Amino acid sequence: MVNIAVLGYGTVGSGVVEVIRTNPDSINKKAGQEINVKYVLDLRDFPGDPVEKILVHDFDIILNDPEVRIVVEVMGGVEPAYTFVKKSLLAGKSVCTSNKELVAKHGPELLEIARDQNINFLFEASVGGGIPIIRPLNSSLTADEILEITGILNGTTNYILSKMTSEGAEFDDVLKKAQELGYAERNPEADVEGFDACRKIAILSSLAFGDHVDFEDIYTEGITKITAVDIAYAKQMRQAIKLLASSKREGEHYYAMVAPFLVPPTHPLYAVNDVFNAIFVKGNVLGDVMFYGSGAGKLPTASAVVSDVVDATKHLERNIMSFWSSKKLELTKVDEATRRFFVRTKGYLENKLSEVEDLFGEITPVSAQGVDGEFGFITPLMTEEAFHKQYQKLSDPLNRIRLL
């Protein structure tokens, strides 16, 4: 029997306990021995919940119990999670976590401690909820040189953009509905400003490219400036606006960014709607592959955590090698990336065409049904730096969105 302790009895923590109690036979068979939840740590009490019998409020009880071989950290945030996880690893206990903030900030250090201790630090649930992506990057795709990872990594923003598209609604109205349904937090900043997706693409990029990608180095832009008019133009162009987190390798250069993009119907991410997530991976041998599924939620995320627990149980005395070093990967500034841009501006095309073409060169005009007093256009290929320099000179600009 392998005893585990669960740190945090919130949405994911209670889900982990539920999954283990719901499918004990199949889980134990796959693990090769019985997995037993010996402790659950939380500051709160849960009267009437069966977890009361194993609930503790002091982390040291778990840390000092040699029978606990695996610690599951599902508290969220950096502290005290980082302190608890580091102490657990140094005490010879493997750790499984769903905490993207912790992994993005301290992943290389915690992986190194696990290697030194010949135990494991596993984090499948930190990206994509129930979608298996960490393990494939770490093992299944090791024969490939990963050239690109582009994903819809945040279910809240994808839900908001999907509803704005299907209902023609404004951002604030859909956000309020998302909060009522529990898809968005009361303070939705981490989601709608792109910070959540930023941490996730930093983790994926670090695994894909082998060196540490610091999330603070990634250019990040959210969806708060997207309007119903932007959606109307997107429909006219038969494209969809998605918040994409992307990293690419071009020769010796590495780019990473999070921003809204116009996605064409020929791209597999175009049809990913509602709260679903998807991760598109391009390898130099494999070609294109996409991982798709529920990117969040109690049981999908808990399922991914428990899969790590099973893996850790099967490798109690052996470290599962991870190709994520502590050496920092220097990202090339996004200013050098080349792409096309969709631009909206006040006025009428016939009056402003000469100004627009002087700034951007030959453009492709775009109109949208029911939109008056403004027009849109698509630029030719430009570097980010050149585009923004010219965009600042444009009279009465309204918005700009990158094309994938």
QUIZIZI-V479754 format. One record per residue. N is the residue number from 1. RES is the residue in three letters. SS is DSSP state (A for helix, B for strand, O for the rest). NEAR is the number of other C-alpha atoms within 8 Angstrom. D_CENTER is the distance of its C-alpha to the mean C-alpha in Angstrom with 1 decimal. Layout:
BEGIN
((N/RES/SS/NEAR/D_CENTER) (N/RES/SS/NEAR/D_CENTER))
END
This chain:
BEGIN
((1/MET/O/6/34.1) (2/VAL/B/12/30.9) (3/ASN/B/12/30.3) (4/ILE/B/14/26.8) (5/ALA/B/14/25.9) (6/VAL/B/14/23.1) (7/LEU/B/13/22.1) (8/GLY/O/11/21.3) (9/TYR/O/13/22.5) (10/GLY/O/8/20.2) (11/THR/A/7/18.2) (12/VAL/A/13/16.5) (13/GLY/A/14/19.5) (14/SER/A/9/22.0) (15/GLY/A/12/20.1) (16/VAL/A/13/20.4) (17/VAL/A/9/24.1) (18/GLU/A/8/24.5) (19/VAL/A/12/23.1) (20/ILE/A/11/25.3) (21/ARG/A/7/28.3) (22/THR/A/6/27.8) (23/ASN/O/8/27.6) (24/PRO/A/10/29.5) (25/ASP/A/6/31.7) (26/SER/A/7/29.1) (27/ILE/A/11/26.8) (28/ASN/A/12/29.8) (29/LYS/A/9/31.1) (30/LYS/A/8/28.0) (31/ALA/A/12/27.8) (32/GLY/O/8/31.5) (33/GLN/O/9/32.5) (34/GLU/O/10/32.1) (35/ILE/B/13/29.0) (36/ASN/B/8/30.2) (37/VAL/B/10/28.4) (38/LYS/B/9/31.0) (39/TYR/B/11/29.4) (40/VAL/B/14/26.9) (41/LEU/B/14/26.4) (42/ASP/O/11/26.1) (43/LEU/O/5/28.0) (44/ARG/O/5/28.9) (45/ASP/O/7/31.5) (46/PHE/O/7/31.1) (47/PRO/O/5/34.6) (48/GLY/O/5/35.3) (49/ASP/O/6/32.2) (50/PRO/A/5/33.1) (51/VAL/A/8/30.6) (52/GLU/A/10/33.3) (53/LYS/A/5/35.2) (54/ILE/A/8/32.5) (55/LEU/B/11/31.0) (56/VAL/B/10/31.4) (57/HIS/O/8/30.8) (58/ASP/O/7/31.4) (59/PHE/A/9/28.9) (60/ASP/A/6/31.9) (61/ILE/A/8/33.2) (62/ILE/A/10/30.2) (63/LEU/A/11/30.3) (64/ASN/O/6/34.0) (65/ASP/O/7/34.2) (66/PRO/O/6/34.6) (67/GLU/O/6/34.1) (68/VAL/B/14/30.4) (69/ARG/B/12/28.8) (70/ILE/B/15/25.1) (71/VAL/B/15/23.1) (72/VAL/B/13/20.1) (73/GLU/B/15/18.2) (74/VAL/O/14/16.3) (75/MET/O/11/17.5) (76/GLY/O/11/14.5) (77/GLY/O/9/15.1) (78/VAL/O/8/16.5) (79/GLU/O/6/20.1) (80/PRO/O/7/22.0) (81/ALA/A/12/19.2) (82/TYR/A/10/19.6) (83/THR/A/8/23.4) (84/PHE/A/9/23.5) (85/VAL/A/11/21.3) (86/LYS/A/10/23.3) (87/LYS/A/9/26.5) (88/SER/A/13/25.7) (89/LEU/A/16/25.0) (90/LEU/A/10/28.1) (91/ALA/O/7/30.0) (92/GLY/O/9/29.2) (93/LYS/O/12/26.8) (94/SER/B/15/23.7) (95/VAL/B/14/20.5) (96/CYS/B/15/17.6) (97/THR/B/14/14.7) (98/SER/O/14/11.6) (99/ASN/O/14/11.2) (100/LYS/A/12/8.2) (101/GLU/A/10/10.5) (102/LEU/A/13/13.3) (103/VAL/A/11/11.8) (104/ALA/A/13/10.6) (105/LYS/A/8/14.0) (106/HIS/A/9/16.4) (107/GLY/A/9/15.0) (108/PRO/A/10/17.9) (109/GLU/A/8/20.6) (110/LEU/A/11/19.8) (111/LEU/A/11/19.6) (112/GLU/A/8/22.9) (113/ILE/A/11/24.6) (114/ALA/A/15/23.7) (115/ARG/A/11/25.3) (116/ASP/A/7/28.3) (117/GLN/A/9/28.8) (118/ASN/O/9/28.3) (119/ILE/O/17/25.8) (120/ASN/O/15/22.1) (121/PHE/B/12/18.8) (122/LEU/B/9/16.3) (123/PHE/O/13/12.7) (124/GLU/A/15/11.7) (125/ALA/A/15/10.3) (126/SER/A/12/7.9) (127/VAL/O/15/5.1) (128/GLY/O/15/6.1) (129/GLY/O/14/8.9) (130/GLY/O/14/12.0) (131/ILE/O/14/11.0) (132/PRO/O/10/12.6) (133/ILE/O/11/10.8) (134/ILE/A/11/11.5) (135/ARG/A/9/15.1) (136/PRO/A/9/15.7) (137/LEU/A/12/14.5) (138/ASN/A/12/16.7) (139/SER/A/7/19.6) (140/SER/A/8/19.9) (141/LEU/O/8/19.1) (142/THR/O/8/21.1) (143/ALA/O/6/23.9) (144/ASP/O/9/21.8) (145/GLU/O/8/21.1) (146/ILE/B/12/17.5) (147/LEU/B/11/18.1) (148/GLU/B/12/14.9) (149/ILE/B/14/11.3) (150/THR/B/11/10.2) (151/GLY/B/12/7.6) (152/ILE/B/15/7.3) (153/LEU/O/15/3.7) (154/ASN/O/12/5.7) (155/GLY/A/14/9.0) (156/THR/A/12/11.1) (157/THR/A/12/11.1) (158/ASN/A/16/11.6) (159/TYR/A/13/14.4) (160/ILE/A/13/15.9) (161/LEU/A/11/16.2) (162/SER/A/10/17.5) (163/LYS/A/12/20.0) (164/MET/A/14/21.1) (165/THR/A/12/21.8) (166/SER/A/6/23.7) (167/GLU/A/6/25.6) (168/GLY/O/10/26.1) (169/ALA/O/10/25.1) (170/GLU/O/9/24.1) (171/PHE/A/13/20.8) (172/ASP/A/6/22.5) (173/ASP/A/8/24.0) (174/VAL/A/12/21.0) (175/LEU/A/10/19.0) (176/LYS/A/8/22.0) (177/LYS/A/8/22.0) (178/ALA/A/13/18.4) (179/GLN/A/11/19.4) (180/GLU/A/8/22.5) (181/LEU/O/7/20.7) (182/GLY/O/7/18.4) (183/TYR/O/10/15.2) (184/ALA/O/13/15.0) (185/GLU/O/7/16.1) (186/ARG/O/5/19.4) (187/ASN/O/6/17.9) (188/PRO/O/8/14.9) (189/GLU/A/8/14.5) (190/ALA/A/9/11.1) (191/ASP/A/14/9.7) (192/VAL/A/12/12.4) (193/GLU/O/11/12.7) (194/GLY/O/16/9.2) (195/PHE/A/12/8.9) (196/ASP/A/9/6.0) (197/ALA/A/13/3.9) (198/CYS/A/14/6.6) (199/ARG/A/12/6.4) (200/LYS/A/13/3.5) (201/ILE/A/13/5.7) (202/ALA/A/13/8.5) (203/ILE/A/13/8.4) (204/LEU/A/12/8.4) (205/SER/A/12/11.0) (206/SER/A/12/13.0) (207/LEU/A/14/13.5) (208/ALA/A/9/14.3) (209/PHE/A/8/16.6) (210/GLY/O/10/18.0) (211/ASP/O/13/18.2) (212/HIS/B/12/16.2) (213/VAL/O/13/13.9) (214/ASP/O/11/14.2) (215/PHE/A/11/11.4) (216/GLU/A/4/14.5) (217/ASP/A/7/15.7) (218/ILE/O/12/13.0) (219/TYR/B/8/14.4) (220/THR/B/11/12.4) (221/GLU/O/9/13.8) (222/GLY/O/14/13.1) (223/ILE/O/12/14.9) (224/THR/O/7/17.8) (225/LYS/O/6/20.3) (226/ILE/O/8/19.9) (227/THR/O/8/23.1) (228/ALA/A/12/24.9) (229/VAL/A/7/26.9) (230/ASP/A/8/24.0) (231/ILE/A/14/23.2) (232/ALA/A/12/26.9) (233/TYR/A/12/27.0) (234/ALA/A/12/24.0) (235/LYS/A/9/25.9) (236/GLN/A/11/29.0) (237/MET/O/7/27.3) (238/ARG/O/8/25.9) (239/GLN/B/12/22.3) (240/ALA/B/13/19.2) (241/ILE/B/11/17.1) (242/LYS/B/12/13.4) (243/LEU/B/14/10.6) (244/LEU/B/12/9.4) (245/ALA/B/15/7.4) (246/SER/B/12/10.1) (247/SER/B/13/12.1) (248/LYS/B/10/15.7) (249/ARG/B/11/18.7) (250/GLU/B/7/22.0) (251/GLY/O/4/24.9) (252/GLU/O/5/24.6) (253/HIS/B/8/22.2) (254/TYR/B/11/18.4) (255/TYR/B/12/16.5) (256/ALA/B/12/12.9) (257/MET/B/12/12.0) (258/VAL/B/16/10.0) (259/ALA/B/12/12.5) (260/PRO/B/13/14.1) (261/PHE/B/12/15.8) (262/LEU/B/13/18.7) (263/VAL/B/13/18.0) (264/PRO/B/10/21.3) (265/PRO/O/10/22.3) (266/THR/O/5/22.8) (267/HIS/O/7/19.1) (268/PRO/A/9/17.4) (269/LEU/A/10/14.4) (270/TYR/A/12/17.2) (271/ALA/A/6/17.9) (272/VAL/O/9/14.6) (273/ASN/O/8/15.4) (274/ASP/O/10/15.3) (275/VAL/O/14/12.6) (276/PHE/B/13/11.7) (277/ASN/B/16/8.6) (278/ALA/B/15/9.6) (279/ILE/B/13/9.1) (280/PHE/B/14/12.3) (281/VAL/B/12/13.8) (282/LYS/B/12/17.2) (283/GLY/B/12/19.6) (284/ASN/O/9/23.1) (285/VAL/O/7/24.7) (286/LEU/O/8/22.6) (287/GLY/B/7/21.9) (288/ASP/B/8/19.2) (289/VAL/B/8/17.2) (290/MET/B/9/14.5) (291/PHE/B/10/12.7) (292/TYR/B/9/12.7) (293/GLY/B/10/12.8) (294/SER/B/13/12.1) (295/GLY/O/18/8.5) (296/ALA/O/11/10.0) (297/GLY/O/9/13.6) (298/LYS/A/9/16.2) (299/LEU/A/10/17.5) (300/PRO/A/13/14.7) (301/THR/A/15/12.7) (302/ALA/A/15/16.2) (303/SER/A/12/17.1) (304/ALA/A/14/14.5) (305/VAL/A/16/15.8) (306/VAL/A/11/19.4) (307/SER/A/8/18.9) (308/ASP/A/12/18.2) (309/VAL/A/11/21.3) (310/VAL/A/12/23.3) (311/ASP/A/9/22.3) (312/ALA/A/13/23.2) (313/THR/A/11/26.4) (314/LYS/A/8/27.4) (315/HIS/O/11/27.0) (316/LEU/O/11/28.5) (317/GLU/O/6/30.6) (318/ARG/O/8/28.6) (319/ASN/O/11/25.4) (320/ILE/O/7/22.9) (321/MET/O/5/22.5) (322/SER/O/7/19.2) (323/PHE/O/8/19.1) (324/TRP/O/11/17.4) (325/SER/O/9/20.2) (326/SER/O/8/20.6) (327/LYS/O/6/21.9) (328/LYS/B/9/20.0) (329/LEU/O/8/18.9) (330/GLU/O/6/20.4) (331/LEU/O/11/18.5) (332/THR/O/8/20.8) (333/LYS/O/7/20.9) (334/VAL/A/10/19.4) (335/ASP/A/8/22.9) (336/GLU/A/9/24.1) (337/ALA/O/9/21.7) (338/THR/B/8/23.7) (339/ARG/B/12/22.9) (340/ARG/O/12/24.6) (341/PHE/B/12/24.0) (342/PHE/B/12/25.1) (343/VAL/B/13/27.1) (344/ARG/B/12/28.8) (345/THR/B/12/32.0) (346/LYS/B/11/34.9) (347/GLY/O/9/38.2) (348/TYR/O/9/39.5) (349/LEU/A/9/39.0) (350/GLU/A/5/42.7) (351/ASN/A/7/43.0) (352/LYS/A/9/40.1) (353/LEU/A/8/39.8) (354/SER/A/7/41.7) (355/GLU/A/8/39.6) (356/VAL/A/11/36.3) (357/GLU/A/10/37.7) (358/ASP/A/7/39.1) (359/LEU/A/10/35.7) (360/PHE/A/11/33.5) (361/GLY/O/9/36.0) (362/GLU/O/7/36.2) (363/ILE/O/11/33.8) (364/THR/B/7/33.1) (365/PRO/B/9/33.9) (366/VAL/B/11/31.9) (367/SER/O/9/33.3) (368/ALA/O/9/32.0) (369/GLN/O/6/34.2) (370/GLY/O/4/35.3) (371/VAL/O/8/34.1) (372/ASP/O/5/37.0) (373/GLY/O/7/37.7) (374/GLU/B/11/34.8) (375/PHE/B/15/33.6) (376/GLY/B/12/30.7) (377/PHE/B/11/30.7) (378/ILE/B/12/28.6) (379/THR/O/14/29.3) (380/PRO/O/11/30.1) (381/LEU/O/8/27.9) (382/MET/B/10/27.6) (383/THR/B/11/25.8) (384/GLU/A/12/23.5) (385/GLU/A/8/26.2) (386/ALA/A/9/29.0) (387/PHE/A/10/27.4) (388/HIS/A/8/26.6) (389/LYS/A/8/30.1) (390/GLN/A/10/31.7) (391/TYR/A/9/29.6) (392/GLN/O/6/30.9) (393/LYS/O/7/34.4) (394/LEU/O/10/33.9) (395/SER/O/6/35.9) (396/ASP/O/6/34.2) (397/PRO/B/10/30.7) (398/LEU/B/8/28.5) (399/ASN/B/8/25.0) (400/ARG/B/8/23.4) (401/ILE/B/10/20.5) (402/ARG/B/11/19.5) (403/LEU/B/10/20.4) (404/LEU/O/8/18.3))
END
